[in-house]
């Protein structure tokens, strides 16, 4: 459905799921390298804030990262950006070792 250009909301509606569930499923596919991250999924400024929070908190669990960000940034957006970072070989090593991005 992503390949057809459908939004997360459309996929959620068609599948009878919550948008957050669809975003988490897509994030898993991105992290595994099965789907390419699309910049349009998360605003660039939000991507930058999420990356900075991950660097500061060294990829801690999602809740501390969420708490460090503006309330409008969702767990789904955080998970998507983390998945993109982890899907990149050079970033994956840094994330696994707890080093900054």
Jmol script that loads the backbone (N, CA, C; Angstrom):
load data "model"
ATOM      1  N   UNK A   1       0.819  -1.201   0.000  1.00  0.00           N
ATOM      2  CA  UNK A   1       0.000   0.000   0.000  1.00  0.00           C
ATOM      3  C   UNK A   1       0.863   1.266   0.000  1.00  0.00           C
ATOM      4  N   UNK A   2       2.019   1.181   0.657  1.00  0.00           N
ATOM      5  CA  UNK A   2       2.944   2.316   0.614  1.00  0.00           C
ATOM      6  C   UNK A   2       3.399   2.580  -0.812  1.00  0.00           C
ATOM      7  N   UNK A   3       3.670   1.509  -1.538  1.00  0.00           N
ATOM      8  CA  UNK A   3       4.116   1.641  -2.927  1.00  0.00           C
ATOM      9  C   UNK A   3       3.052   2.281  -3.802  1.00  0.00           C
ATOM     10  N   UNK A   4       1.791   2.157  -3.401  1.00  0.00           N
ATOM     11  CA  UNK A   4       0.692   2.782  -4.130  1.00  0.00           C
ATOM     12  C   UNK A   4       0.549   4.260  -3.777  1.00  0.00           C
ATOM     13  N   UNK A   5       1.349   4.725  -2.805  1.00  0.00           N
ATOM     14  CA  UNK A   5       1.291   6.121  -2.398  1.00  0.00           C
ATOM     15  C   UNK A   5       0.257   6.418  -1.327  1.00  0.00           C
ATOM     16  N   UNK A   6      -0.243   5.387  -0.696  1.00  0.00           N
ATOM     17  CA  UNK A   6      -1.254   5.602   0.349  1.00  0.00           C
ATOM     18  C   UNK A   6      -0.601   6.150   1.615  1.00  0.00           C
ATOM     19  N   UNK A   7      -1.351   6.985   2.323  1.00  0.00           N
ATOM     20  CA  UNK A   7      -0.866   7.564   3.580  1.00  0.00           C
ATOM     21  C   UNK A   7      -1.029   6.553   4.712  1.00  0.00           C
ATOM     22  N   UNK A   8      -0.386   6.841   5.829  1.00  0.00           N
ATOM     23  CA  UNK A   8      -0.540   5.980   7.005  1.00  0.00           C
ATOM     24  C   UNK A   8      -2.003   5.923   7.430  1.00  0.00           C
ATOM     25  N   UNK A   9      -2.690   7.062   7.338  1.00  0.00           N
ATOM     26  CA  UNK A   9      -4.109   7.113   7.723  1.00  0.00           C
ATOM     27  C   UNK A   9      -4.954   6.228   6.815  1.00  0.00           C
ATOM     28  N   UNK A  10      -4.686   6.270   5.528  1.00  0.00           N
ATOM     29  CA  UNK A  10      -5.435   5.438   4.585  1.00  0.00           C
ATOM     30  C   UNK A  10      -5.188   3.954   4.841  1.00  0.00           C
ATOM     31  N   UNK A  11      -3.935   3.611   5.063  1.00  0.00           N
ATOM     32  CA  UNK A  11      -3.591   2.216   5.325  1.00  0.00           C
ATOM     33  C   UNK A  11      -4.270   1.750   6.612  1.00  0.00           C
ATOM     34  N   UNK A  12      -4.228   2.600   7.638  1.00  0.00           N
ATOM     35  CA  UNK A  12      -4.863   2.254   8.915  1.00  0.00           C
ATOM     36  C   UNK A  12      -6.350   2.000   8.727  1.00  0.00           C
ATOM     37  N   UNK A  13      -7.000   2.860   7.982  1.00  0.00           N
ATOM     38  CA  UNK A  13      -8.435   2.712   7.750  1.00  0.00           C
ATOM     39  C   UNK A  13      -8.736   1.422   6.979  1.00  0.00           C
ATOM     40  N   UNK A  14      -7.982   1.173   5.923  1.00  0.00           N
ATOM     41  CA  UNK A  14      -8.204  -0.019   5.108  1.00  0.00           C
ATOM     42  C   UNK A  14      -7.925  -1.318   5.872  1.00  0.00           C
ATOM     43  N   UNK A  15      -6.963  -1.261   6.761  1.00  0.00           N
ATOM     44  CA  UNK A  15      -6.570  -2.451   7.514  1.00  0.00           C
ATOM     45  C   UNK A  15      -7.294  -2.576   8.858  1.00  0.00           C
ATOM     46  N   UNK A  16      -8.059  -1.554   9.235  1.00  0.00           N
ATOM     47  CA  UNK A  16      -8.743  -1.584  10.523  1.00  0.00           C
ATOM     48  C   UNK A  16      -7.783  -1.481  11.692  1.00  0.00           C
ATOM     49  N   UNK A  17      -6.749  -0.671  11.533  1.00  0.00           N
ATOM     50  CA  UNK A  17      -5.710  -0.485  12.559  1.00  0.00           C
ATOM     51  C   UNK A  17      -5.627   0.979  12.958  1.00  0.00           C
ATOM     52  N   UNK A  18      -4.911   1.229  14.035  1.00  0.00           N
ATOM     53  CA  UNK A  18      -4.606   2.590  14.454  1.00  0.00           C
ATOM     54  C   UNK A  18      -3.441   3.098  13.590  1.00  0.00           C
ATOM     55  N   UNK A  19      -3.390   4.405  13.379  1.00  0.00           N
ATOM     56  CA  UNK A  19      -2.281   4.993  12.611  1.00  0.00           C
ATOM     57  C   UNK A  19      -0.950   4.661  13.278  1.00  0.00           C
ATOM     58  N   UNK A  20      -0.895   4.733  14.603  1.00  0.00           N
ATOM     59  CA  UNK A  20       0.350   4.451  15.325  1.00  0.00           C
ATOM     60  C   UNK A  20       0.830   3.025  15.064  1.00  0.00           C
ATOM     61  N   UNK A  21      -0.102   2.089  14.940  1.00  0.00           N
ATOM     62  CA  UNK A  21       0.261   0.705  14.649  1.00  0.00           C
ATOM     63  C   UNK A  21       0.876   0.591  13.262  1.00  0.00           C
ATOM     64  N   UNK A  22       0.282   1.266  12.303  1.00  0.00           N
ATOM     65  CA  UNK A  22       0.810   1.251  10.936  1.00  0.00           C
ATOM     66  C   UNK A  22       2.206   1.871  10.914  1.00  0.00           C
ATOM     67  N   UNK A  23       2.381   2.980  11.617  1.00  0.00           N
ATOM     68  CA  UNK A  23       3.689   3.640  11.646  1.00  0.00           C
ATOM     69  C   UNK A  23       4.745   2.724  12.265  1.00  0.00           C
ATOM     70  N   UNK A  24       4.391   2.015  13.314  1.00  0.00           N
ATOM     71  CA  UNK A  24       5.335   1.096  13.954  1.00  0.00           C
ATOM     72  C   UNK A  24       5.688  -0.060  13.013  1.00  0.00           C
ATOM     73  N   UNK A  25       4.697  -0.565  12.290  1.00  0.00           N
ATOM     74  CA  UNK A  25       4.953  -1.650  11.336  1.00  0.00           C
ATOM     75  C   UNK A  25       5.874  -1.175  10.218  1.00  0.00           C
ATOM     76  N   UNK A  26       5.635   0.027   9.720  1.00  0.00           N
ATOM     77  CA  UNK A  26       6.481   0.585   8.661  1.00  0.00           C
ATOM     78  C   UNK A  26       7.890   0.833   9.192  1.00  0.00           C
ATOM     79  N   UNK A  27       7.995   1.346  10.411  1.00  0.00           N
ATOM     80  CA  UNK A  27       9.313   1.585  11.013  1.00  0.00           C
ATOM     81  C   UNK A  27      10.103   0.279  11.088  1.00  0.00           C
ATOM     82  N   UNK A  28       9.436  -0.798  11.443  1.00  0.00           N
ATOM     83  CA  UNK A  28      10.101  -2.097  11.504  1.00  0.00           C
ATOM     84  C   UNK A  28      10.615  -2.498  10.123  1.00  0.00           C
ATOM     85  N   UNK A  29       9.816  -2.275   9.090  1.00  0.00           N
ATOM     86  CA  UNK A  29      10.231  -2.588   7.721  1.00  0.00           C
ATOM     87  C   UNK A  29      11.416  -1.727   7.282  1.00  0.00           C
ATOM     88  N   UNK A  30      11.398  -0.450   7.675  1.00  0.00           N
ATOM     89  CA  UNK A  30      12.512   0.449   7.349  1.00  0.00           C
ATOM     90  C   UNK A  30      13.782  -0.040   8.022  1.00  0.00           C
ATOM     91  N   UNK A  31      13.671  -0.359   9.303  1.00  0.00           N
ATOM     92  CA  UNK A  31      14.854  -0.796  10.052  1.00  0.00           C
ATOM     93  C   UNK A  31      15.444  -2.075   9.474  1.00  0.00           C
ATOM     94  N   UNK A  32      14.604  -2.954   8.989  1.00  0.00           N
ATOM     95  CA  UNK A  32      15.067  -4.211   8.406  1.00  0.00           C
ATOM     96  C   UNK A  32      15.529  -4.046   6.965  1.00  0.00           C
ATOM     97  N   UNK A  33      15.396  -2.838   6.421  1.00  0.00           N
ATOM     98  CA  UNK A  33      15.856  -2.569   5.063  1.00  0.00           C
ATOM     99  C   UNK A  33      14.892  -3.027   3.982  1.00  0.00           C
ATOM    100  N   UNK A  34      13.655  -3.298   4.350  1.00  0.00           N
ATOM    101  CA  UNK A  34      12.671  -3.783   3.386  1.00  0.00           C
ATOM    102  C   UNK A  34      11.870  -2.659   2.738  1.00  0.00           C
ATOM    103  N   UNK A  35      11.873  -1.498   3.377  1.00  0.00           N
ATOM    104  CA  UNK A  35      11.170  -0.315   2.858  1.00  0.00           C
ATOM    105  C   UNK A  35      12.106   0.871   3.018  1.00  0.00           C
ATOM    106  N   UNK A  36      12.146   1.731   2.027  1.00  0.00           N
ATOM    107  CA  UNK A  36      12.965   2.949   2.074  1.00  0.00           C
ATOM    108  C   UNK A  36      12.222   4.038   2.847  1.00  0.00           C
ATOM    109  N   UNK A  37      12.885   4.670   3.797  1.00  0.00           N
ATOM    110  CA  UNK A  37      12.310   5.790   4.541  1.00  0.00           C
ATOM    111  C   UNK A  37      11.995   6.923   3.577  1.00  0.00           C
ATOM    112  N   UNK A  38      10.837   7.523   3.725  1.00  0.00           N
ATOM    113  CA  UNK A  38      10.431   8.658   2.900  1.00  0.00           C
ATOM    114  C   UNK A  38      10.467   9.924   3.764  1.00  0.00           C
ATOM    115  N   UNK A  39      11.221  10.913   3.333  1.00  0.00           N
ATOM    116  CA  UNK A  39      11.361  12.152   4.098  1.00  0.00           C
ATOM    117  C   UNK A  39      10.012  12.817   4.369  1.00  0.00           C
ATOM    118  N   UNK A  40       9.041  12.577   3.514  1.00  0.00           N
ATOM    119  CA  UNK A  40       7.726  13.195   3.682  1.00  0.00           C
ATOM    120  C   UNK A  40       6.955  12.631   4.875  1.00  0.00           C
ATOM    121  N   UNK A  41       7.398  11.524   5.424  1.00  0.00           N
ATOM    122  CA  UNK A  41       6.702  10.924   6.564  1.00  0.00           C
ATOM    123  C   UNK A  41       6.856  11.739   7.845  1.00  0.00           C
ATOM    124  N   UNK A  42       7.991  12.432   7.987  1.00  0.00           N
ATOM    125  CA  UNK A  42       8.267  13.213   9.198  1.00  0.00           C
ATOM    126  C   UNK A  42       8.870  14.543   8.747  1.00  0.00           C
ATOM    127  N   UNK A  43       8.280  15.648   9.205  1.00  0.00           N
ATOM    128  CA  UNK A  43       8.804  16.971   8.824  1.00  0.00           C
ATOM    129  C   UNK A  43      10.295  17.066   9.129  1.00  0.00           C
ATOM    130  N   UNK A  44      11.036  17.745   8.265  1.00  0.00           N
ATOM    131  CA  UNK A  44      12.489  17.865   8.418  1.00  0.00           C
ATOM    132  C   UNK A  44      12.889  18.436   9.772  1.00  0.00           C
ATOM    133  N   UNK A  45      12.164  19.454  10.236  1.00  0.00           N
ATOM    134  CA  UNK A  45      12.535  20.041  11.535  1.00  0.00           C
ATOM    135  C   UNK A  45      12.317  19.039  12.660  1.00  0.00           C
ATOM    136  N   UNK A  46      11.281  18.221  12.540  1.00  0.00           N
ATOM    137  CA  UNK A  46      11.039  17.191  13.553  1.00  0.00           C
ATOM    138  C   UNK A  46      12.095  16.098  13.479  1.00  0.00           C
ATOM    139  N   UNK A  47      12.508  15.742  12.253  1.00  0.00           N
ATOM    140  CA  UNK A  47      13.582  14.763  12.105  1.00  0.00           C
ATOM    141  C   UNK A  47      14.843  15.251  12.809  1.00  0.00           C
ATOM    142  N   UNK A  48      15.176  16.505  12.612  1.00  0.00           N
ATOM    143  CA  UNK A  48      16.377  17.067  13.230  1.00  0.00           C
ATOM    144  C   UNK A  48      16.280  17.054  14.750  1.00  0.00           C
ATOM    145  N   UNK A  49      15.113  17.413  15.285  1.00  0.00           N
ATOM    146  CA  UNK A  49      14.935  17.408  16.746  1.00  0.00           C
ATOM    147  C   UNK A  49      15.018  15.988  17.301  1.00  0.00           C
ATOM    148  N   UNK A  50      14.433  15.035  16.605  1.00  0.00           N
ATOM    149  CA  UNK A  50      14.474  13.641  17.056  1.00  0.00           C
ATOM    150  C   UNK A  50      15.910  13.121  17.024  1.00  0.00           C
ATOM    151  N   UNK A  51      16.624  13.407  15.944  1.00  0.00           N
ATOM    152  CA  UNK A  51      18.023  12.984  15.850  1.00  0.00           C
ATOM    153  C   UNK A  51      18.858  13.573  16.983  1.00  0.00           C
ATOM    154  N   UNK A  52      18.640  14.846  17.280  1.00  0.00           N
ATOM    155  CA  UNK A  52      19.392  15.494  18.360  1.00  0.00           C
ATOM    156  C   UNK A  52      19.072  14.857  19.715  1.00  0.00           C
ATOM    157  N   UNK A  53      17.804  14.569  19.947  1.00  0.00           N
ATOM    158  CA  UNK A  53      17.408  13.930  21.209  1.00  0.00           C
ATOM    159  C   UNK A  53      18.021  12.543  21.320  1.00  0.00           C
ATOM    160  N   UNK A  54      18.040  11.802  20.221  1.00  0.00           N
ATOM    161  CA  UNK A  54      18.648  10.466  20.222  1.00  0.00           C
ATOM    162  C   UNK A  54      20.145  10.557  20.514  1.00  0.00           C
ATOM    163  N   UNK A  55      20.789  11.553  19.959  1.00  0.00           N
ATOM    164  CA  UNK A  55      22.225  11.729  20.193  1.00  0.00           C
ATOM    165  C   UNK A  55      22.501  12.057  21.659  1.00  0.00           C
ATOM    166  N   UNK A  56      21.669  12.926  22.224  1.00  0.00           N
ATOM    167  CA  UNK A  56      21.848  13.296  23.633  1.00  0.00           C
ATOM    168  C   UNK A  56      21.558  12.133  24.568  1.00  0.00           C
ATOM    169  N   UNK A  57      20.501  11.398  24.267  1.00  0.00           N
ATOM    170  CA  UNK A  57      20.044  10.339  25.167  1.00  0.00           C
ATOM    171  C   UNK A  57      20.577   8.961  24.785  1.00  0.00           C
ATOM    172  N   UNK A  58      21.385   8.911  23.750  1.00  0.00           N
ATOM    173  CA  UNK A  58      22.047   7.676  23.307  1.00  0.00           C
ATOM    174  C   UNK A  58      21.054   6.536  23.067  1.00  0.00           C
ATOM    175  N   UNK A  59      20.010   6.843  22.323  1.00  0.00           N
ATOM    176  CA  UNK A  59      19.027   5.837  21.935  1.00  0.00           C
ATOM    177  C   UNK A  59      18.445   5.115  23.143  1.00  0.00           C
ATOM    178  N   UNK A  60      18.115   5.890  24.158  1.00  0.00           N
ATOM    179  CA  UNK A  60      17.456   5.310  25.320  1.00  0.00           C
ATOM    180  C   UNK A  60      16.076   4.812  24.902  1.00  0.00           C
ATOM    181  N   UNK A  61      15.314   4.207  25.813  1.00  0.00           N
ATOM    182  CA  UNK A  61      13.941   3.830  25.449  1.00  0.00           C
ATOM    183  C   UNK A  61      13.178   5.038  24.900  1.00  0.00           C
ATOM    184  N   UNK A  62      12.105   4.787  24.182  1.00  0.00           N
ATOM    185  CA  UNK A  62      11.379   5.858  23.504  1.00  0.00           C
ATOM    186  C   UNK A  62      10.806   6.912  24.437  1.00  0.00           C
ATOM    187  N   UNK A  63      10.348   6.523  25.619  1.00  0.00           N
ATOM    188  CA  UNK A  63       9.688   7.490  26.502  1.00  0.00           C
ATOM    189  C   UNK A  63      10.595   8.665  26.877  1.00  0.00           C
ATOM    190  N   UNK A  64      11.842   8.452  27.308  1.00  0.00           N
ATOM    191  CA  UNK A  64      12.700   9.614  27.601  1.00  0.00           C
ATOM    192  C   UNK A  64      12.948  10.496  26.371  1.00  0.00           C
ATOM    193  N   UNK A  65      13.043   9.873  25.206  1.00  0.00           N
ATOM    194  CA  UNK A  65      13.228  10.652  23.978  1.00  0.00           C
ATOM    195  C   UNK A  65      11.980  11.486  23.727  1.00  0.00           C
ATOM    196  N   UNK A  66      10.814  10.870  23.858  1.00  0.00           N
ATOM    197  CA  UNK A  66       9.537  11.582  23.665  1.00  0.00           C
ATOM    198  C   UNK A  66       9.428  12.748  24.633  1.00  0.00           C
ATOM    199  N   UNK A  67       9.798  12.529  25.890  1.00  0.00           N
ATOM    200  CA  UNK A  67       9.708  13.573  26.912  1.00  0.00           C
ATOM    201  C   UNK A  67      10.661  14.736  26.640  1.00  0.00           C
ATOM    202  N   UNK A  68      11.731  14.493  25.896  1.00  0.00           N
ATOM    203  CA  UNK A  68      12.708  15.530  25.577  1.00  0.00           C
ATOM    204  C   UNK A  68      12.302  16.360  24.364  1.00  0.00           C
ATOM    205  N   UNK A  69      11.211  15.979  23.720  1.00  0.00           N
ATOM    206  CA  UNK A  69      10.774  16.631  22.482  1.00  0.00           C
ATOM    207  C   UNK A  69       9.465  17.378  22.690  1.00  0.00           C
ATOM    208  N   UNK A  70       9.132  18.295  21.772  1.00  0.00           N
ATOM    209  CA  UNK A  70       7.829  18.965  21.845  1.00  0.00           C
ATOM    210  C   UNK A  70       6.699  17.942  21.792  1.00  0.00           C
ATOM    211  N   UNK A  71       5.606  18.243  22.470  1.00  0.00           N
ATOM    212  CA  UNK A  71       4.509  17.272  22.607  1.00  0.00           C
ATOM    213  C   UNK A  71       3.880  16.861  21.285  1.00  0.00           C
ATOM    214  N   UNK A  72       3.986  17.701  20.256  1.00  0.00           N
ATOM    215  CA  UNK A  72       3.344  17.365  18.980  1.00  0.00           C
ATOM    216  C   UNK A  72       4.081  16.273  18.193  1.00  0.00           C
ATOM    217  N   UNK A  73       5.312  15.980  18.566  1.00  0.00           N
ATOM    218  CA  UNK A  73       6.045  14.901  17.910  1.00  0.00           C
ATOM    219  C   UNK A  73       5.560  13.585  18.504  1.00  0.00           C
ATOM    220  N   UNK A  74       5.169  12.671  17.633  1.00  0.00           N
ATOM    221  CA  UNK A  74       4.564  11.422  18.090  1.00  0.00           C
ATOM    222  C   UNK A  74       5.594  10.304  18.265  1.00  0.00           C
ATOM    223  N   UNK A  75       5.180   9.290  19.011  1.00  0.00           N
ATOM    224  CA  UNK A  75       6.020   8.105  19.146  1.00  0.00           C
ATOM    225  C   UNK A  75       6.276   7.479  17.778  1.00  0.00           C
ATOM    226  N   UNK A  76       5.266   7.499  16.915  1.00  0.00           N
ATOM    227  CA  UNK A  76       5.428   6.943  15.575  1.00  0.00           C
ATOM    228  C   UNK A  76       6.511   7.660  14.792  1.00  0.00           C
ATOM    229  N   UNK A  77       6.525   8.986  14.865  1.00  0.00           N
ATOM    230  CA  UNK A  77       7.565   9.754  14.171  1.00  0.00           C
ATOM    231  C   UNK A  77       8.940   9.431  14.740  1.00  0.00           C
ATOM    232  N   UNK A  78       9.021   9.328  16.057  1.00  0.00           N
ATOM    233  CA  UNK A  78      10.297   8.992  16.695  1.00  0.00           C
ATOM    234  C   UNK A  78      10.771   7.628  16.216  1.00  0.00           C
ATOM    235  N   UNK A  79       9.874   6.679  16.223  1.00  0.00           N
ATOM    236  CA  UNK A  79      10.228   5.315  15.817  1.00  0.00           C
ATOM    237  C   UNK A  79      10.664   5.277  14.346  1.00  0.00           C
ATOM    238  N   UNK A  80       9.994   6.021  13.480  1.00  0.00           N
ATOM    239  CA  UNK A  80      10.369   6.060  12.070  1.00  0.00           C
ATOM    240  C   UNK A  80      11.772   6.634  11.882  1.00  0.00           C
ATOM    241  N   UNK A  81      12.082   7.717  12.576  1.00  0.00           N
ATOM    242  CA  UNK A  81      13.407   8.338  12.437  1.00  0.00           C
ATOM    243  C   UNK A  81      14.485   7.412  12.992  1.00  0.00           C
ATOM    244  N   UNK A  82      14.215   6.790  14.136  1.00  0.00           N
ATOM    245  CA  UNK A  82      15.182   5.842  14.692  1.00  0.00           C
ATOM    246  C   UNK A  82      15.395   4.681  13.726  1.00  0.00           C
ATOM    247  N   UNK A  83      14.331   4.207  13.123  1.00  0.00           N
ATOM    248  CA  UNK A  83      14.444   3.112  12.156  1.00  0.00           C
ATOM    249  C   UNK A  83      15.307   3.531  10.970  1.00  0.00           C
ATOM    250  N   UNK A  84      15.111   4.773  10.496  1.00  0.00           N
ATOM    251  CA  UNK A  84      15.935   5.264   9.377  1.00  0.00           C
ATOM    252  C   UNK A  84      17.402   5.293   9.777  1.00  0.00           C
ATOM    253  N   UNK A  85      17.680   5.789  10.969  1.00  0.00           N
ATOM    254  CA  UNK A  85      19.066   5.863  11.437  1.00  0.00           C
ATOM    255  C   UNK A  85      19.660   4.461  11.551  1.00  0.00           C
ATOM    256  N   UNK A  86      18.910   3.567  12.141  1.00  0.00           N
ATOM    257  CA  UNK A  86      19.416   2.210  12.345  1.00  0.00           C
ATOM    258  C   UNK A  86      19.554   1.440  11.036  1.00  0.00           C
ATOM    259  N   UNK A  87      18.855   1.847  10.000  1.00  0.00           N
ATOM    260  CA  UNK A  87      18.948   1.155   8.716  1.00  0.00           C
ATOM    261  C   UNK A  87      20.202   1.548   7.945  1.00  0.00           C
ATOM    262  N   UNK A  88      20.858   2.615   8.376  1.00  0.00           N
ATOM    263  CA  UNK A  88      22.069   3.078   7.716  1.00  0.00           C
ATOM    264  C   UNK A  88      23.267   2.427   8.405  1.00  0.00           C
ATOM    265  N   UNK A  89      24.064   1.656   7.691  1.00  0.00           N
ATOM    266  CA  UNK A  89      25.147   0.883   8.316  1.00  0.00           C
ATOM    267  C   UNK A  89      26.059   1.694   9.235  1.00  0.00           C
ATOM    268  N   UNK A  90      26.486   2.869   8.801  1.00  0.00           N
ATOM    269  CA  UNK A  90      27.397   3.661   9.634  1.00  0.00           C
ATOM    270  C   UNK A  90      26.697   4.173  10.890  1.00  0.00           C
ATOM    271  N   UNK A  91      25.416   4.468  10.798  1.00  0.00           N
ATOM    272  CA  UNK A  91      24.651   4.935  11.953  1.00  0.00           C
ATOM    273  C   UNK A  91      24.300   3.771  12.870  1.00  0.00           C
ATOM    274  N   UNK A  92      24.062   2.586  12.282  1.00  0.00           N
ATOM    275  CA  UNK A  92      23.703   1.413  13.075  1.00  0.00           C
ATOM    276  C   UNK A  92      24.806   1.091  14.077  1.00  0.00           C
ATOM    277  N   UNK A  93      26.078   1.176  13.647  1.00  0.00           N
ATOM    278  CA  UNK A  93      27.197   0.887  14.544  1.00  0.00           C
ATOM    279  C   UNK A  93      27.237   1.880  15.696  1.00  0.00           C
ATOM    280  N   UNK A  94      27.021   3.161  15.398  1.00  0.00           N
ATOM    281  CA  UNK A  94      27.029   4.179  16.437  1.00  0.00           C
ATOM    282  C   UNK A  94      25.890   3.958  17.423  1.00  0.00           C
ATOM    283  N   UNK A  95      24.711   3.624  16.908  1.00  0.00           N
ATOM    284  CA  UNK A  95      23.543   3.389  17.763  1.00  0.00           C
ATOM    285  C   UNK A  95      23.773   2.186  18.658  1.00  0.00           C
ATOM    286  N   UNK A  96      24.343   1.117  18.113  1.00  0.00           N
ATOM    287  CA  UNK A  96      24.568  -0.095  18.879  1.00  0.00           C
ATOM    288  C   UNK A  96      25.587   0.113  19.987  1.00  0.00           C
ATOM    289  N   UNK A  97      26.564   0.978  19.739  1.00  0.00           N
ATOM    290  CA  UNK A  97      27.598   1.212  20.733  1.00  0.00           C
ATOM    291  C   UNK A  97      27.246   2.329  21.696  1.00  0.00           C
ATOM    292  N   UNK A  98      26.124   3.020  21.440  1.00  0.00           N
ATOM    293  CA  UNK A  98      25.713   4.096  22.330  1.00  0.00           C
ATOM    294  C   UNK A  98      26.409   5.407  22.050  1.00  0.00           C
ATOM    295  N   UNK A  99      27.136   5.480  20.930  1.00  0.00           N
ATOM    296  CA  UNK A  99      27.814   6.730  20.578  1.00  0.00           C
ATOM    297  C   UNK A  99      26.830   7.697  19.952  1.00  0.00           C
ATOM    298  N   UNK A 100      27.228   8.938  19.949  1.00  0.00           N
ATOM    299  CA  UNK A 100      26.401   9.974  19.310  1.00  0.00           C
ATOM    300  C   UNK A 100      26.293   9.737  17.827  1.00  0.00           C
ATOM    301  N   UNK A 101      25.230  10.297  17.240  1.00  0.00           N
ATOM    302  CA  UNK A 101      25.001  10.148  15.797  1.00  0.00           C
ATOM    303  C   UNK A 101      26.075  10.823  15.007  1.00  0.00           C
TER     304      UNK A 101
END
end "model"
wireframe off; spacefill off
backbone 0.3
color backbone group
